[in-house]
Amino acid sequence: MTTHDGPGLSPYHHLETMPFALGIVRDTRFVYVNAALLTLLGLPREEVLGCSFELLSAQQVPLLAERYARRQRGEPVPDSYETVLRTAQGERRVELTVSRSGEDTVLMLRDVSVRVAHRQLLQRMATLGASLPGIHSEEEVLRRVFEGLAELELSYGYLVPEAERVWLGHAFVGTGAAAGEERLTGQHLVDVPGRWSPLLEQAWREGAAYGEDFAWEAARFLGLDWAEPVSTHLRRVGPLSAVCVRIDQEGQPRALLLVAADWLREEELPSLRLFAAQVSAALEAARTISRLSTRNTALAALNRLAEVAATAPEPRAFFEPGTQEIIGLLRCAAVVLFLRTEDAPALEMVWSHGLSEESVRAYQRRPLEGSVAGRVMAGGLPRVLHIEDFPEPIREDMRRDDRASVVMVPLQARSRMVGVLIITFRQHRLLSALELETVQAMGSHFAAAIESHRLLQEMRGRAEEFDRLNTQLKHAQQQLVEHERLAALGELSAVIAHEVRNPLGSIFNAVATLRHHVEPTAPAHTLVGILAEEANRLNWLVDDLLDFARPTSPLLQPVPLGRLLQEEVRTATRGQSRVRVEWALEPDVPAVPVDERMMRRAFLNLALNAVQAMPQGGTLRVSARRCPEPPGAFVEFSDTGPGIPPELRERLFQPFFTTKATGTGLGLTIVKRTLDAHSGHIRIESPPRGGTTFQLVLPLAPQAVTPQPG
C-alpha cells in the first residue's frame, strides 16, 4: 500500500494545505489524510495511514460500514450527514461528506460541535422570550431581557432612536468581545448618542438586518471622535458580525436590539426576529397592565375618597384623608387648600400639609385679582406650572422651600368656583393625562364634599368599570400566555420532529437492509417486523408534530367521502378482530371539496380514537348522509366505549391533551384544525349510558382557511 510520501498518491499532494479535514479511503483503509484531519483526530500520520476508516468512530461502525458497502455497490446514499467523531479531545460532532473519485472514496469532515452549541444558545434565547409574558412592568421586561442575554454571554446594545440621533441606552460586553480588558465586560448604562448606520436604518425599516462587519457599523454609529479607538479595540477582538432587530409597541417601532458575535450568520435572522417579537409582545402586555394598574390605583383612591366624603360630618373632616390619598398617588411634597372668601375677592388657606411655618404665615391670605391661582380658577382646568412660570417673589419662596413644580386644581361645586387645590413637588414634574384627570376628580371631591351621595354613585360606576377592565385584562393575559405557550410548543415541536426525522430515516434504511438479509423463516424476522412497526408509529408521531407546528392551507378538490371513509376505517381496524364495523353510507352523499390528504388524516384519527376507546371490543358505526343546510355532508363516528366525562369534553381539542398512556395528544387537535380549515365544524355527543359520537359537518362550498399553529 502506498502512502502520502510515496509516488502512488501524487494526485492528492495538492490537498495537504486544504483548510478542511480530508481523507482518502481505498478498500476500507486510509491511504491519505491531510494535516487538518490529523489535527482533528489528534494522531500522527503513521497511526492513521493503513488503518480502517472505522478509526473515525467505534460507535458508528455499523452505519459507516453499511453506507460504505452500499456506496461500493452503487446504491444511492446521502452524501452528507452528521455523526460523532472520536478525537484525542473526546467525541465531537462533525459533518461527514462522502464522494467517489475513481476507485477511492473521499471523506471530508467539518467540525459542527460549535454550531450545535450555537443552536442550543438560540433555543435558550427563545426560552427566555417565552418566559417574558406576565411581567407587569416594561422596566422589568427589559431588565429580564438584559440579564438573560448577559447570562448567554451575548454582547448586545439596546438603542432608542430620536429623530436624527440614536441613543445607546444599555449595553453588555461579553468576555469574547472584551479582548482581555475586564473593565469592559458586564452590563453598562451608557446613554450615548450616535448616528444612524446602514444596519440600524435597515433594521428600523424592515424589522431585522444582518451585518458582516460590526466594527465598521460601530464606527459609523459613533462618528469621528470614538470611531478610531473602538475600531482598534474591535480589531484586537477579531471579526464580529451583528444582527439588529426592531422592538415594536402599539404597532409602531420603539427601539432596536443589536447582538454581536463572531458566529452570527444571516440564517440566524429568523431566530432573532422571533425573539424581538416575543420582547415586543411582552412590552405591549406590560404597558397595558401598567396602565390598567395605574387606573386601578386612581379609581381605588377616588372610591375611598367618596366613602370618606359620604361619612364626613363636615368638609374639614375630609381634608386630612383626602390629602393622604393625593400624597399616596402622586408622591408629592405638599398639599395646600385655598378657599375663596365671601367678603372680598381673595383666597384663604384653610388646610396645609408639608408647608413650613414661615410659608403658612406668608400665604395665609392672598389676593385673587391678577394672581396665577385666579387665572387657573377662571380657566376651570388643572394646570402644571414650574418655578420659572411664577414672578420673582414667589420664585424665591419656592427655591427656599425646595419646590420645582406646582399643580393647581380649580375647585368647583356645581357652577360656582369655590377655591383652588395646590400640590407641590421638589423635582421637575409632569403629570400624565390620567393623573391630571385624577387630581381634577379629587378636587371635585374637595369642593363638593357635601354632595357625597351623588359622587358616591359616580364612583361606584367607575368601580364597576374598573372591574370590567380588570376582567378584560385577566382574559387578555390568559389569551396572551396561552398564545405564547402554544407558539413556543409549536416551535419546540418543529425542532423535535426535525431532530427525530433524521435518525428515523436511518432506522428505516436499516430495517430495509435487514429485511433483505433475514430469511422469512428466521426467528429474527419477527423482531424486524416489530422494529418496522414501531418505526412507522414513531414516524406517525413525527407527522403529528409537524402537522401541529406547520399547518398548511388545504388544496380543495371534490372527493367521494364514502371511499375515503372506507379506506381509512379499514386501516384503523386492521388486526382488530373484536371491533365490528357498521356502515350507513347513503348513496346521495355529495362529493365535497376537501384536501384529500388532510381529510384522510382526520378520518383516520377519528377511527383510531374510536377503536382505542374499545380495548375489549365493540361496534364502530360510520355514517354519512347529505346535509341540507348548509349544503354539504354530515359524517358520524360512533363507538360503544365507556364515553367521555363531561369535565373532559372541553379539553379534547386542546393540543397535547390525552387520557391515554401513549400518543401525542394531537390527533383530535389536528381533526379540529382540519375542520376549521374547511369551514366545517365538529361536535361531540357522549350520553351518561356510555358511547361517544363525533359529528362532522363539511360544507359543499367551503372557504379554504390557513390554520394557525396551536
N, C-alpha and C positions, 0 to 999 in steps of 0.2 A: 504493500500500500504506500503510495506517495504521500508526502506531507507538504506543508506550505513552502518549505525551503527547497524541495525537490523540483525537478523540471515538470512534473506532471500537473502541477496546479498553476502554472504560469498564467492561464486565463483569469485567475482570481486574484493575482497580485495587486491589481488596482483597487481592490475592495478593502485593503488594510486600513486606509485612512477614512473610511466611511463613518459618519457620526453615529449611526445606529448599529446595534448588535446584530451580527450576521454569522451564520454557519452554513456549511455545505455538507450534506449527508449523501453518502453513496452506499447502497446495500446496508442500510440501517446504521451506518457508523460515520462519525465525523471525519471528513478528510480535509476540512479547512474551517478555521474560526478566526475572526478578526479581533483586533485589540479591544474593541468595545464590548464584545461578548465575553472575552476573558475577564475584563474588569467587572462586568456584571456578575459573572459566576464566582469571581474571586479565586480562580485556579490558574496555574501556569499552563502554557500551551501543550506541553508534553503529557499532561494528565488528562487532556481533553481529546486530542487527535487519536483516532483509532478506537475511541470509546463509542458505545451505543448511544443513540440520541435519547435513550431512557435516562441518561445522566441529568437531563434538564429537570425532571420531576418524577420521583418514585411513585407518588400518588396518582399521577396522570398517565402511568404506563399503559394501562388497558386502552384508554381513549386515544393516546398518541399512536399506539401500535395499530389499533383498528383503523384510524384515519390514514395512517401511512400505507397500510395494506390496501385500503380502498383506492387511495390515490395511485398506487402502483398498478392497480387493475384498471385504471382509467375511469373509475366511478366518480360522479360529482360529489364533492365535499366542500364545505366552506373554506375559503381562502384565509380568512382571518377570524380569530376568536380569542377570548380572554382565558387565561389559565394561570396556574400557580407555578412559579419557578423556584427551584431550590438553589439558594446562593450561599456564599460564605456568611452573609449577614442575616440569614434566615430566609423564610419563604417570602416571595414578593409577587405581586400581581403584575402580569405582563400581557401585552397583546402580541399574539403569535401569528405571523403571516407566512404561509407556505406557498411556494411556487415551484414549477419544474423547469430545469434547464438541461435538456438532453437526458442523460441517464442520472443526473444529480437532482437532489431536492434542496432548494434554497430556503433556509429558515431565517426570517427577520424578526427580531424581538424588540419591543418597545416597553419600557417600564411605565406602567399606568397606575402604580400604587399611589402616587401623589394625586392623580386625577380622581381616584376613588375617595381619597381624603377630602378633596375639594368638593366632590359631590355630597359627601356627608355634611360638610360645613354648610352648603346651600340648603340642605334639608333642615339643619338646625336653625338656619335663618327663617325658613318657612314656619317652623315650630314656634319661634319667637313671635312672628307675626300673628300666628293663630292664638297666642296667649294674650293678646292685647285687648280684645273686646271685653267690655265690662268695667274697664278702668274709668273712674268718674271725673278725671280732670285731664286737660290737654298737657299740662306740665308733667303729670305722672306718666302719661303715654310716652312723651318724648324722653323722659328720664329712663323708662324701662327700655326703650329702643336703644338709647345711647349705651346703657350698661350692657345690654345684650350683645351689641356689636363689639364692644370692648372685650367682653368675655370671649368672643370668637376671634380676637386679635385681628380684626379688620380695621385698617386705617380708613377714617371717614371724615367728611366735613358736612355740616348742616348749614345751608345757605338760604338767606331770605332776600329776594330781590326787592329793590326800592327804586323805581324809575330807572335812571341810567346806571345806578350802582347795584352791587350785590354784596350784602353783608354776610361775612362768615361768622356765624354766631357761636358755633360749637364745633370742636374738632377732637379727634383721637388719633394719636400716632402710635401704631403698633411697634413691637420690637423690631420687626423686619424692616420698617421704614425709618428707624432712628439712626441707623449707621453707627451703632455703638454708643451714641450720646444719650445717657439715661435721663438727662434733664428734659429731653424732648418727648419721652414716652409718657403715655397716660392721656387722660381727658383734660381739655383746656377750654375755658370760656374765653373766646378770642375777641369777638365784637370788632372785626376788622373790615373796613370797606374795600371792595375790589371792583374789577371791571368784568364785563361780560366776555367770556371766552367762547370760541365756536362750540365747544362741548356743552357749555351751560346754555347757550342760545338754542341749540338743537333739542336738548332735553326739555327746556321750558316750552318749546314749540310742539314737540312730538310726544312728550311724556317720558322718553328714555333715550339715551345715547351712549355710544361706546367710543372711547378714545384710546389709541395705541400709545400715545406719548403723554403721560401725565405731567412730566417735568415741563414740557412746552406749554401745556394748558395752564399749569400753575404760574408760569412766568407771565403769560398773557393776563391772568387774573390779577396778579399783584402789581404789575406795572414796573416802571424803571427802578424805583427805589429798592425793592425787595427781589426783583427777578434774578439778579446775579447770585446773591448768597443762597437763595432757595435752589436755583438750578445747580449750583456747585454741590450742595448737600445731596440733592437727589441723584446726581451723577455718581456720588460715592455709594448710594444705596443700590443702584443698578436700575435697569429698565423697569418701569412700572406702567401698567395700563389702568384705565379707570372706566367705571360705569356710573353714569349720573341718571337718577330717576326723579320724577316730579311728584311732589306731595300735593294732592288736591283737597279742597274743602268747600263744601256747598257748591260743587260743580265748577269751582274756579281754582286756578293754580295758586298755591300758597308758598311753597318752599321747594328746595332742591336738596337731595341727599346724594353725595358723591362718595363712592367707595373705590379705593385704590389698592392694587395688589399686583404682584408680578405674574400671577397665574390667571388673572381675569381675561376672558376672551369674549368675543361678540356673542357666542352661543349662550353665555350666562345672562344675557339681557332679559329673557322671559322670567327667570327666577327672581332677578332684582325688580322687575316690573310688578310681579306678583307681591313681593314684599312691600313695595311702595303702595300698592292698592290696599294691602292689609293695614298699613300705618294710616293711610288716608281714611279708611272706614272707621278705625279706632278713634282718630281725632274727631271725626264727624260725630260719632256717638258720644264722645266725652263732652264736646261742646253742647250738644243737645241736653245731656244730663246736667251739665253745669248751669245752663240757662234755666232749666226747669227747677233745679235745686235753689238757685237764687230767687226765682219766682215763688218757690215754696216758702223760703225763709221770709220773704216780704209779705206774702199772704198770711203766714202764720203770725207775724208781728202785727199786721193790721187786724187780724182776728182777735188777738189778745187785747189790742187797744180798744176794740169795740166792746169787748166784755167789761173792761175797766170803766169805759165811758158809761156803760149801762148801769153800773153799780156805784159809781162815784156820787156822793151826796151833793157835791158842787164842783165846778170846773177846776178849782185849785187842787182838789184831791186827785185829779187826773194828771197833773203836770209831772210829778216825780216818776210814776211808772211810764208815762209817755216818753220822758227824756231817756230813761234807761233803754227803751226799745230803740230809739234813734241811735244811741251810742253803740248798742249791740249790733245794729245793722250796718252803720257807716264807719265805725271806729273813729269817731270824731273827737276833737279836744274839748269843745264846749258847746252848750245849748243855751240859748237866751230867748226869752219870750217877751215881746213888747206888745202892749195893747193900746189902742187909740183911746185918748182921754175924751170925756164927754164935754168938758168945759172949754177946751181950746184945741186947735189943730196941732197936737203933739203926741209923742209916743212915750209911754211909761213902762219901765222894766218891772214886770210882775214876777218873773222867775228867772233864775240863772243856775247853771251848773258848769263848773270848770273855769269861771272867771276869777281873777284876782280881786281882792277887796278894793284896790285902787280903781280898777276898771268898773266895778259895780257902782262906786260913788260917782265916777266921771260920767257914766252913761245912764244914770238913774232916770233922767227925763231929757228927751231930745226933741227938737222942733221937727215937725213933719214937712213943712214947706221947704222945697228945694233939696231935700235930703235924698240919698241913694235909696233908703228904705221907702220913702214916699213914692219914688218913681217905680219901684217894684210893685208896690200896692196898686198904683194906677194901672200898671200893665196887667196885673192879675195872674201872672205866671211866675214860677220859681226861676231864680237866676243864680248862676255860679259866677262869682267875682273873685278877682285876685288882688293882691296888695297894690299893684300898680293902677288898679281901677278907682282907688279912693284918693281924696285930697290929702295933702301932706299932714295935717294934724292927726287924722285918723290913721294914716300910714305909719306915722311914728309910734302911735299906740300899738299897732299890730306888730311892729318889729319888737317893741318892748315885751309884749306878751307871747312872742314866738308864734305868730299866726301868719299863714301864707295864703289861704283861700277861705272864702266865705260863701255859704249858700243861704239865700234869703227866700223864704217861702211866705207868700201873702196868705193871710187867714181871712176867709170869707164865710160868713154864716148867711145862707140864702143870698140875697142881693146886697148885703151890707158888708163892707170891708172893716174888720174889727181889729186887725193888728198884723204883726209880722213875726215869723219864727226864724231865728238866725242860728246857723250851725257853722262852727269854725273848725279849720284843720291846720295842723302845724306844717304839713307838706303841701306842695302844689298839687291840687286835686281836681280831677274832672269826674263828673257823675255820669253814669250811663243813663240811657233813656228810661230803663226800668227803675233805677234809683231815684231819678227825678220824679217819676210817676209815684213812687212810694212815699217820698217825703211830702209831695203835694197832698197825698191821701192822709198822711199823718197830720199835716197842717189842718186839713178839713176836720179831723177828729178834735184837734186842739180848739178850733174855732167853734165847733158845733157839738161840744160835749153834752149839751142839754138835749140834743136831738139823737141821743144814743140809740133809742129803739129803732128808729128808721135806719140809722147807719149799721146797726147790728144785722138787720135783714140783708143789707147790701153786702156785708162781709160774709154772711152765710152763703150768699150766692157765689161770691168769689171762692169760698172754701170748696163749694161743690165743683166749681170749675177746676180748681186745683186737683181734686180727687179724680176728675175725668182725665186731666192731663197726666196725672201720676199713673193712672191705669193705662193710658196710651203709651206712656214711657215704658212701663213694665212689659207691655206687649211688644213694643218695638225692640226692647232689649232682648227679649226671648227670641224674637224672629232673627235679630242680628246674630246672637250667639249660635242659634241653630243653623243659620246660613253659613257662618264661618266654620262651624263644626263639619257640616256636610261638604263644604268646599275643601277643607283640609282632608277629610276622609276620601273625597274623590281623587285628590292629588296623590294621597298615600296609596289608594287602591291602584292607580295607574302605575305608580313606581313598583309596587309589589308584583303586579301582573307582568310588567315588563321584565323584572328580575327573575321571575319564575319561568317565563316562557322560554328563555334561552336554554337553561338546563333541561327543561321539559322536551325541547326538540332533540337534545342528545339522548334522552331516555327513549323516545320513540324510535330513533335511529338504532339504538342498542337492541330494543325489542325486535325490530325488523330483522336485524342481523341474527339474533338468537333463533328466531323462527326458521331461518334458513339452515341453521346448524343443529337444531334439536329435532330429533325424529318425533312424529306424532305419537308414537307408542312409548316414548321415553317418559320416565317419571317427572322429569323437569319440564315437560311440555305444559302440564297443568300450571306450574309456577309461572311460566312465561305468559300464559293466558291471564293469570291473576295480575301480573305486573302490567300487562297491556290494559286490562280493565281499570286498574287504579290510575294508570297514566291518563286514560280517557276521562276518568272522573276529575282528576286534577286539572286537565285541560278545560273541562266544563266550568270548573270554579274560576279559572283564569278568564274564560269568556264572560262569566257573570261580572267579574270585577271590571273588565274593560267596558262592558256594556253600561255599567253603572257610572264609570268615570268619564267615558267619552261617548255620550249618546249621539246618534246620527239622525238626520231627517229621513222620514220614510219616503221610499220610491213607490208610488201608488200604481198598481195595475189590477184590473178586475180578475179576481181569483175565485174559483168554486170553493166555498168553505167546507162542503162535505168531504171533498178529497183531502184537504188539509187536516180536518179533524180525524178522519180515519187513519191517516198515516201516522200522525203524532200520538194518537191514543194507542195504536199498535206498538209503537216504540216504547211508550211508558209502561205498558202492561206485559211486555215480552218477559217471559220467565215467571210471571205472577199467576200461577195456576189457581190460586184461591180467589182471585179477583174476577168477577163476572162482569162483562160489559153489556149494557143495554143501549140500543141505538133508537133514536127518534128523530130522524133527519127527514124533514118534509121536502117533497120534490120541488116546490116553488121557491126555495131559498135563493135569493138573487146572488149573482157574483159581485161581491162587494169590493171596491178598490182598496187594496191593502198592500203594504210591503210584505211580500211573502215570507222573507227571512224573519222579520220581526214577529209576524203573526204566528209562524210555526213555533218560534221560541215561546211565545205567550201560551199557546195551546198546550205545548209540551210541559211547561211549568205547572199549569193548572192540572193536567192529567197526573203528573208525578205527585203533586201535592195531594190529590185525592187518593192515589194508591198508597202513599206513605201514611195517610190517616187511617188506613185499614190494614194494620200489620197481620191481623188474624184472618184476613179475607173479608169480602163483602161485595157490594154491587156498585159499579160506576155507571151512572146513567148520563149519556151525552145526547143533547137535543139541539136542534137548530130549526128555526122557522122564520118566515118573513115577518118583518116588523112594519106595521102600517104607519106609525107616527112616532118618531120621524122615520121616513122611508129608509129601510135598511134590513139588517138581520139581527135576530135575537138568539144567543147561544147560551146554553146552560151546561155546567159540570156539576153533577150531584153525586155525593158519596154517602155511605151508610156508616161512617165512622162515629166517634163519640161526640162530635160537634165542637164548636168553639165557644168558650166562656164569653159573656158579654163584655167583660172588662178588657179582653184582649183584642176584640174586633177592631177597635180604633187604631191599634198599633200594627195591624197585619201588614200594611203597606209601607211602614217605616223602614228605611234602609238598615240592614244588619239585625233586624229583629227576627228571632226564631225561637220556637219552643222545642226544636229537635236537637239531638245530640250532635248531628253533623250538618253540614251545609253552611252557606254564607249568610243566609237571611236576606238575600237579594232577589230571590225568584219572584215573589209577589210584587216587590218594588218595580221590577222590570216589566211585569204584566201591567201594572197600573200606568207606568210611564208609556208603554206601548199604546194602551187605550187612549190616553190623553193625546198622544201624537197623532192618532187617527180621529180625533174629535169624538171619540166614543166615551163610554163610561162603564164602570163595573160596580156591582152591588153584591153584598153577602147576606145570605139567609141561613140561620142556624137555630132551629127551634129547640126548646128545652128537652124534647124527647130524643134528640141526637140527630146526626147527619148534618151535612153542610152543602149549600148550593151557591155556586158562583155564577152570577147572571151578567152577561156581556151584551151591550148594545153597540153595533157597528153601523154608522150611517152610510147611506148609499152615495152621498156626495160629501165626503169629509174634506176638511181643510187641513192640509199637512202642517204640523206644528213641530218645530225643532225642540225636542225635550231638553231640559236643563239637567246638569249633573246633580245628583242627590235629590 
